Amino acid sequence: MAKEPNKTKMIVTGLATENRRARYDYEILDTLEAGIVLTGSEVKSLRTGKAQINEAYASPERGELWLINAYIPEFLQANRFNHEEKRPRKLLVNKKEMVRLSEGVERAGNTIVPLKLYFNEHGKAKLLIGLGKGKKSYDKRETEKNRDWNREKSRLLKHS
């Protein structure tokens, strides 16, 4: 008798998780695609689509870029070869890009924010990071007002 395949939902290519709140809280000045160093159980867990990067940030330390506080849940079938859920993960970027990001953080007091975690067409996990400047509360209200107006405008155009 043949074994029944595992019925967990797996993401082959595409979006694993997205930080939708980042564009509301930060004005994104520049974006960059970075590779991420993962273990096998982390990749399997990412493919189920239950990871979270809402509270995560990237930090340049000792000439390397690290993703801090990203949540990738344990992969239950990995047993003793499992990973820590919130461990720091190394990001892979060029030296020029690393220097540019470090200067943006040191000089202007900006933050490196993860925007999307996805699988590219080759099946590699990639992280879209952005150099963000924190918004003030009045900037957030203005963003919300513009978004509401655009939504209302599209409704009016659709009905006319």
FIKOLZA-1660 file (N, C-alpha, C; in steps of 0.1 Angstrom, whole numbers, plus 5000, padded with zeros to 4 digits):
% residues 160
   i   px   py   pz ch aa at
   1 5008 4988 5000  A  M  N
   1 5000 5000 5000  A  M CA
   1 5009 5012 5000  A  M  C
   2 5006 5022 4991  A  A  N
   2 5014 5034 4990  A  A CA
   2 5011 5044 5001  A  A  C
   3 5021 5051 5005  A  K  N
   3 5019 5062 5015  A  K CA
   3 5012 5074 5009  A  K  C
   4 5003 5080 5016  A  E  N
   4 4997 5092 5012  A  E CA
   4 5006 5104 5013  A  E  C
   5 5007 5112 5003  A  P  N
   5 5016 5124 5004  A  P CA
   5 5012 5134 5015  A  P  C
   6 5021 5141 5020  A  N  N
   6 5019 5151 5030  A  N CA
   6 5010 5162 5024  A  N  C
   7 4999 5165 5031  A  K  N
   7 4989 5174 5026  A  K CA
   7 4991 5189 5031  A  K  C
   8 5002 5193 5036  A  T  N
   8 5005 5206 5040  A  T CA
   8 5006 5215 5028  A  T  C
   9 5001 5227 5028  A  K  N
   9 5002 5236 5017  A  K CA
   9 5017 5241 5016  A  K  C
  10 5022 5239 5004  A  M  N
  10 5036 5243 5002  A  M CA
  10 5037 5254 4991  A  M  C
  11 5045 5264 4993  A  I  N
  11 5047 5275 4983  A  I CA
  11 5059 5271 4975  A  I  C
  12 5058 5269 4962  A  V  N
  12 5069 5265 4953  A  V CA
  12 5077 5277 4949  A  V  C
  13 5071 5287 4943  A  T  N
  13 5077 5300 4940  A  T CA
  13 5067 5310 4944  A  T  C
  14 5072 5322 4948  A  G  N
  14 5063 5333 4951  A  G CA
  14 5065 5338 4965  A  G  C
  15 5055 5345 4970  A  L  N
  15 5056 5352 4982  A  L CA
  15 5055 5343 4994  A  L  C
  16 5064 5343 5003  A  A  N
  16 5064 5336 5016  A  A CA
  16 5057 5344 5027  A  A  C
  17 5061 5357 5028  A  T  N
  17 5055 5366 5038  A  T CA
  17 5058 5380 5033  A  T  C
  18 5050 5390 5038  A  E  N
  18 5051 5404 5035  A  E CA
  18 5049 5412 5047  A  E  C
  19 5057 5423 5048  A  N  N
  19 5055 5432 5059  A  N CA
  19 5047 5444 5054  A  N  C
  20 5034 5444 5054  A  R  N
  20 5026 5454 5049  A  R CA
  20 5026 5467 5058  A  R  C
  21 5029 5465 5070  A  R  N
  21 5029 5477 5079  A  R CA
  21 5042 5486 5077  A  R  C
  22 5052 5481 5071  A  A  N
  22 5064 5488 5069  A  A CA
  22 5062 5501 5061  A  A  C
  23 5055 5500 5050  A  R  N
  23 5053 5512 5042  A  R CA
  23 5044 5522 5049  A  R  C
  24 5036 5518 5059  A  Y  N
  24 5028 5527 5066  A  Y CA
  24 5037 5534 5077  A  Y  C
  25 5046 5527 5083  A  D  N
  25 5054 5532 5094  A  D CA
  25 5067 5539 5089  A  D  C
  26 5071 5536 5077  A  Y  N
  26 5084 5541 5072  A  Y CA
  26 5082 5547 5058  A  Y  C
  27 5090 5557 5055  A  E  N
  27 5091 5562 5042  A  E CA
  27 5103 5555 5036  A  E  C
  28 5100 5546 5026  A  I  N
  28 5111 5538 5020  A  I CA
  28 5118 5546 5010  A  I  C
  29 5131 5548 5013  A  L  N
  29 5140 5556 5004  A  L CA
  29 5146 5548 4993  A  L  C
  30 5150 5535 4996  A  D  N
  30 5157 5527 4987  A  D CA
  30 5154 5512 4990  A  D  C
  31 5153 5504 4980  A  T  N
  31 5151 5490 4982  A  T CA
  31 5162 5482 4976  A  T  C
  32 5164 5470 4981  A  L  N
  32 5175 5461 4977  A  L CA
  32 5171 5446 4979  A  L  C
  33 5174 5438 4970  A  E  N
  33 5171 5423 4971  A  E CA
  33 5184 5417 4977  A  E  C
  34 5182 5409 4988  A  A  N
  34 5193 5403 4995  A  A CA
  34 5190 5388 4996  A  A  C
  35 5200 5380 4995  A  G  N
  35 5199 5366 4998  A  G CA
  35 5199 5364 5013  A  G  C
  36 5195 5352 5017  A  I  N
  36 5194 5349 5032  A  I CA
  36 5199 5335 5034  A  I  C
  37 5207 5334 5045  A  V  N
  37 5213 5321 5048  A  V CA
  37 5203 5314 5057  A  V  C
  38 5198 5302 5053  A  L  N
  38 5189 5294 5060  A  L CA
  38 5193 5280 5061  A  L  C
  39 5188 5273 5071  A  T  N
  39 5190 5259 5072  A  T CA
  39 5178 5252 5065  A  T  C
  40 5180 5239 5063  A  G  N
  40 5170 5231 5056  A  G CA
  40 5156 5231 5062  A  G  C
  41 5155 5230 5075  A  S  N
  41 5142 5231 5081  A  S CA
  41 5135 5244 5080  A  S  C
  42 5144 5255 5080  A  E  N
  42 5138 5268 5078  A  E CA
  42 5132 5270 5064  A  E  C
  43 5139 5265 5054  A  V  N
  43 5133 5266 5040  A  V CA
  43 5120 5258 5039  A  V  C
  44 5120 5246 5045  A  K  N
  44 5107 5238 5045  A  K CA
  44 5096 5246 5052  A  K  C
  45 5099 5252 5063  A  S  N
  45 5089 5259 5071  A  S CA
  45 5085 5272 5063  A  S  C
  46 5094 5279 5056  A  L  N
  46 5090 5290 5048  A  L CA
  46 5080 5287 5037  A  L  C
  47 5082 5275 5032  A  R  N
  47 5073 5271 5021  A  R CA
  47 5059 5269 5025  A  R  C
  48 5057 5267 5038  A  T  N
  48 5043 5265 5043  A  T CA
  48 5036 5279 5044  A  T  C
  49 5044 5290 5044  A  G  N
  49 5039 5303 5044  A  G CA
  49 5034 5309 5057  A  G  C
  50 5040 5304 5068  A  K  N
  50 5036 5309 5081  A  K CA
  50 5047 5318 5088  A  K  C
  51 5056 5322 5081  A  A  N
  51 5067 5331 5087  A  A CA
  51 5061 5345 5089  A  A  C
  52 5068 5353 5097  A  Q  N
  52 5064 5367 5100  A  Q CA
  52 5077 5375 5101  A  Q  C
  53 5076 5387 5094  A  I  N
  53 5087 5396 5094  A  I CA
  53 5082 5410 5099  A  I  C
  54 5071 5411 5105  A  N  N
  54 5065 5423 5109  A  N CA
  54 5073 5431 5119  A  N  C
  55 5080 5424 5129  A  E  N
  55 5087 5430 5139  A  E CA
  55 5102 5429 5137  A  E  C
  56 5106 5425 5125  A  A  N
  56 5120 5422 5122  A  A CA
  56 5127 5435 5116  A  A  C
  57 5140 5435 5117  A  Y  N
  57 5148 5446 5111  A  Y CA
  57 5162 5440 5108  A  Y  C
  58 5169 5447 5099  A  A  N
  58 5182 5443 5096  A  A CA
  58 5193 5452 5102  A  A  C
  59 5204 5446 5106  A  S  N
  59 5214 5454 5114  A  S CA
  59 5228 5451 5108  A  S  C
  60 5235 5461 5104  A  P  N
  60 5249 5459 5100  A  P CA
  60 5258 5458 5112  A  P  C
  61 5264 5446 5113  A  E  N
  61 5273 5443 5125  A  E CA
  61 5286 5436 5120  A  E  C
  62 5298 5441 5123  A  R  N
  62 5310 5435 5120  A  R CA
  62 5312 5433 5105  A  R  C
  63 5308 5442 5097  A  G  N
  63 5309 5441 5083  A  G CA
  63 5300 5432 5076  A  G  C
  64 5290 5427 5083  A  E  N
  64 5279 5418 5077  A  E CA
  64 5266 5424 5081  A  E  C
  65 5256 5419 5073  A  L  N
  65 5242 5423 5075  A  L CA
  65 5234 5412 5081  A  L  C
  66 5227 5414 5092  A  W  N
  66 5220 5404 5099  A  W CA
  66 5205 5407 5100  A  W  C
  67 5196 5397 5098  A  L  N
  67 5182 5399 5100  A  L CA
  67 5179 5395 5114  A  L  C
  68 5173 5404 5122  A  I  N
  68 5171 5402 5136  A  I CA
  68 5156 5401 5138  A  I  C
  69 5152 5392 5147  A  N  N
  69 5138 5391 5152  A  N CA
  69 5128 5386 5141  A  N  C
  70 5132 5379 5131  A  A  N
  70 5123 5374 5121  A  A CA
  70 5118 5360 5126  A  A  C
  71 5105 5357 5125  A  Y  N
  71 5099 5345 5131  A  Y CA
  71 5097 5335 5119  A  Y  C
  72 5104 5324 5120  A  I  N
  72 5102 5313 5111  A  I CA
  72 5098 5301 5120  A  I  C
  73 5086 5296 5119  A  P  N
  73 5082 5286 5129  A  P CA
  73 5090 5273 5127  A  P  C
  74 5090 5264 5137  A  E  N
  74 5097 5251 5136  A  E CA
  74 5090 5243 5126  A  E  C
  75 5097 5235 5118  A  F  N
  75 5091 5225 5109  A  F CA
  75 5090 5212 5117  A  F  C
  76 5078 5208 5120  A  L  N
  76 5075 5197 5129  A  L CA
  76 5082 5184 5125  A  L  C
  77 5083 5181 5112  A  Q  N
  77 5089 5168 5107  A  Q CA
  77 5104 5168 5108  A  Q  C
  78 5110 5179 5112  A  A  N
  78 5125 5180 5113  A  A CA
  78 5130 5174 5126  A  A  C
  79 5121 5171 5136  A  N  N
  79 5125 5165 5149  A  N CA
  79 5137 5172 5155  A  N  C
  80 5148 5165 5158  A  R  N
  80 5159 5171 5165  A  R CA
  80 5168 5180 5156  A  R  C
  81 5166 5180 5143  A  F  N
  81 5174 5188 5134  A  F CA
  81 5167 5202 5132  A  F  C
  82 5158 5206 5141  A  N  N
  82 5150 5218 5139  A  N CA
  82 5159 5230 5142  A  N  C
  83 5153 5242 5140  A  H  N
  83 5160 5254 5142  A  H CA
  83 5154 5263 5152  A  H  C
  84 5161 5273 5157  A  E  N
  84 5155 5283 5166  A  E CA
  84 5146 5292 5158  A  E  C
  85 5134 5296 5164  A  E  N
  85 5124 5303 5156  A  E CA
  85 5128 5318 5153  A  E  C
  86 5135 5324 5163  A  K  N
  86 5139 5338 5161  A  K CA
  86 5154 5341 5161  A  K  C
  87 5161 5332 5156  A  R  N
  87 5176 5333 5156  A  R CA
  87 5180 5344 5146  A  R  C
  88 5191 5351 5148  A  P  N
  88 5196 5360 5138  A  P CA
  88 5201 5353 5125  A  P  C
  89 5197 5358 5113  A  R  N
  89 5200 5352 5101  A  R CA
  89 5209 5361 5092  A  R  C
  90 5219 5356 5086  A  K  N
  90 5228 5364 5078  A  K CA
  90 5222 5367 5065  A  K  C
  91 5223 5380 5061  A  L  N
  91 5219 5384 5047  A  L CA
  91 5231 5386 5038  A  L  C
  92 5229 5382 5026  A  L  N
  92 5240 5382 5016  A  L CA
  92 5238 5394 5006  A  L  C
  93 5247 5404 5008  A  V  N
  93 5247 5416 4999  A  V CA
  93 5261 5419 4994  A  V  C
  94 5263 5426 4984  A  N  N
  94 5276 5431 4979  A  N CA
  94 5282 5440 4989  A  N  C
  95 5295 5442 4988  A  K  N
  95 5302 5451 4997  A  K CA
  95 5298 5465 4995  A  K  C
  96 5296 5469 4982  A  K  N
  96 5292 5483 4979  A  K CA
  96 5278 5485 4985  A  K  C
  97 5269 5476 4983  A  E  N
  97 5255 5477 4989  A  E CA
  97 5256 5478 5004  A  E  C
  98 5265 5470 5010  A  M  N
  98 5266 5469 5024  A  M CA
  98 5271 5483 5030  A  M  C
  99 5281 5489 5023  A  V  N
  99 5286 5502 5027  A  V CA
  99 5275 5512 5026  A  V  C
 100 5268 5512 5015  A  R  N
 100 5257 5522 5012  A  R CA
 100 5246 5521 5023  A  R  C
 101 5242 5509 5027  A  L  N
 101 5232 5507 5037  A  L CA
 101 5238 5511 5051  A  L  C
 102 5250 5508 5054  A  S  N
 102 5256 5511 5067  A  S CA
 102 5257 5527 5068  A  S  C
 103 5261 5533 5057  A  E  N
 103 5262 5548 5058  A  E CA
 103 5248 5554 5060  A  E  C
 104 5238 5548 5053  A  G  N
 104 5224 5553 5055  A  G CA
 104 5219 5552 5069  A  G  C
 105 5223 5541 5076  A  V  N
 105 5219 5539 5090  A  V CA
 105 5227 5548 5099  A  V  C
 106 5240 5549 5097  A  E  N
 106 5248 5557 5106  A  E CA
 106 5246 5572 5105  A  E  C
 107 5247 5577 5092  A  R  N
 107 5246 5592 5090  A  R CA
 107 5232 5597 5093  A  R  C
 108 5222 5592 5086  A  A  N
 108 5209 5597 5086  A  A CA
 108 5200 5592 5097  A  A  C
 109 5204 5581 5104  A  G  N
 109 5196 5575 5114  A  G CA
 109 5184 5568 5109  A  G  C
 110 5186 5562 5097  A  N  N
 110 5175 5554 5091  A  N CA
 110 5175 5540 5096  A  N  C
 111 5165 5532 5092  A  T  N
 111 5164 5518 5096  A  T CA
 111 5164 5509 5083  A  T  C
 112 5169 5497 5084  A  I  N
 112 5168 5488 5073  A  I CA
 112 5156 5478 5077  A  I  C
 113 5146 5479 5069  A  V  N
 113 5133 5472 5072  A  V CA
 113 5131 5461 5061  A  V  C
 114 5128 5449 5066  A  P  N
 114 5124 5439 5056  A  P CA
 114 5110 5441 5051  A  P  C
 115 5108 5440 5037  A  L  N
 115 5095 5443 5031  A  L CA
 115 5088 5430 5027  A  L  C
 116 5096 5421 5020  A  K  N
 116 5090 5409 5015  A  K CA
 116 5100 5398 5016  A  K  C
 117 5095 5386 5019  A  L  N
 117 5104 5374 5019  A  L CA
 117 5097 5364 5009  A  L  C
 118 5104 5361 4999  A  Y  N
 118 5098 5353 4988  A  Y CA
 118 5109 5343 4982  A  Y  C
 119 5104 5335 4973  A  F  N
 119 5112 5326 4966  A  F CA
 119 5112 5331 4951  A  F  C
 120 5125 5332 4946  A  N  N
 120 5126 5337 4932  A  N CA
 120 5123 5325 4922  A  N  C
 121 5125 5328 4909  A  E  N
 121 5122 5317 4899  A  E CA
 121 5131 5305 4900  A  E  C
 122 5143 5307 4906  A  H  N
 122 5152 5296 4908  A  H CA
 122 5150 5288 4921  A  H  C
 123 5140 5292 4929  A  G  N
 123 5136 5285 4941  A  G CA
 123 5145 5290 4953  A  G  C
 124 5152 5300 4952  A  K  N
 124 5161 5306 4962  A  K CA
 124 5153 5316 4971  A  K  C
 125 5155 5315 4984  A  A  N
 125 5148 5325 4993  A  A CA
 125 5155 5338 4992  A  A  C
 126 5147 5348 4990  A  K  N
 126 5152 5362 4989  A  K CA
 126 5144 5371 4998  A  K  C
 127 5151 5382 5002  A  L  N
 127 5145 5391 5011  A  L CA
 127 5146 5405 5005  A  L  C
 128 5135 5412 5003  A  L  N
 128 5135 5426 4998  A  L CA
 128 5135 5435 5010  A  L  C
 129 5147 5442 5011  A  I  N
 129 5148 5451 5023  A  I CA
 129 5148 5465 5018  A  I  C
 130 5144 5474 5026  A  G  N
 130 5143 5488 5023  A  G CA
 130 5150 5497 5033  A  G  C
 131 5156 5508 5029  A  L  N
 131 5162 5518 5038  A  L CA
 131 5151 5527 5041  A  L  C
 132 5146 5527 5053  A  G  N
 132 5134 5535 5057  A  G CA
 132 5137 5546 5067  A  G  C
 133 5130 5557 5065  A  K  N
 133 5130 5568 5075  A  K CA
 133 5117 5568 5082  A  K  C
 134 5117 5568 5095  A  G  N
 134 5104 5567 5103  A  G CA
 134 5095 5579 5100  A  G  C
 135 5082 5576 5099  A  K  N
 135 5073 5587 5097  A  K CA
 135 5067 5592 5110  A  K  C
 136 5064 5604 5111  A  K  N
 136 5057 5610 5122  A  K CA
 136 5042 5607 5121  A  K  C
 137 5035 5610 5132  A  S  N
 137 5021 5606 5132  A  S CA
 137 5013 5614 5122  A  S  C
 138 5017 5627 5119  A  Y  N
 138 5010 5635 5109  A  Y CA
 138 5012 5630 5095  A  Y  C
 139 5025 5624 5093  A  D  N
 139 5028 5618 5080  A  D CA
 139 5019 5606 5078  A  D  C
 140 5017 5598 5088  A  K  N
 140 5009 5586 5087  A  K CA
 140 4994 5590 5084  A  K  C
 141 4989 5601 5091  A  R  N
 141 4976 5605 5088  A  R CA
 141 4974 5610 5074  A  R  C
 142 4984 5616 5068  A  E  N
 142 4983 5621 5055  A  E CA
 142 4984 5609 5045  A  E  C
 143 4992 5599 5048  A  T  N
 143 4992 5587 5039  A  T CA
 143 4979 5580 5039  A  T  C
 144 4973 5579 5051  A  E  N
 144 4959 5573 5052  A  E CA
 144 4949 5581 5045  A  E  C
 145 4950 5594 5046  A  K  N
 145 4940 5603 5039  A  K CA
 145 4941 5601 5024  A  K  C
 146 4954 5601 5019  A  N  N
 146 4956 5599 5004  A  N CA
 146 4951 5585 4999  A  N  C
 147 4953 5575 5007  A  R  N
 147 4949 5562 5004  A  R CA
 147 4934 5561 5003  A  R  C
 148 4927 5567 5013  A  D  N
 148 4912 5567 5013  A  D CA
 148 4907 5575 5002  A  D  C
 149 4913 5586 4998  A  W  N
 149 4908 5594 4987  A  W CA
 149 4910 5586 4974  A  W  C
 150 4921 5580 4972  A  N  N
 150 4923 5572 4960  A  N CA
 150 4913 5561 4959  A  N  C
 151 4910 5554 4970  A  R  N
 151 4900 5544 4970  A  R CA
 151 4886 5549 4966  A  R  C
 152 4883 5560 4972  A  E  N
 152 4870 5567 4969  A  E CA
 152 4869 5571 4955  A  E  C
 153 4880 5577 4950  A  K  N
 153 4881 5581 4936  A  K CA
 153 4879 5570 4926  A  K  C
 154 4885 5558 4929  A  S  N
 154 4883 5547 4920  A  S CA
 154 4869 5541 4921  A  S  C
 155 4863 5542 4932  A  R  N
 155 4848 5538 4933  A  R CA
 155 4839 5547 4925  A  R  C
 156 4842 5560 4926  A  L  N
 156 4834 5570 4918  A  L CA
 156 4836 5568 4903  A  L  C
 157 4848 5566 4899  A  L  N
 157 4851 5563 4885  A  L CA
 157 4845 5550 4880  A  L  C
 158 4844 5540 4889  A  K  N
 158 4839 5527 4885  A  K CA
 158 4824 5528 4883  A  K  C
 159 4817 5536 4891  A  H  N
 159 4802 5537 4891  A  H CA
 159 4797 5547 4880  A  H  C
 160 4806 5556 4875  A  S  N
 160 4801 5566 4865  A  S CA
 160 4804 5561 4851  A  S  C
% end
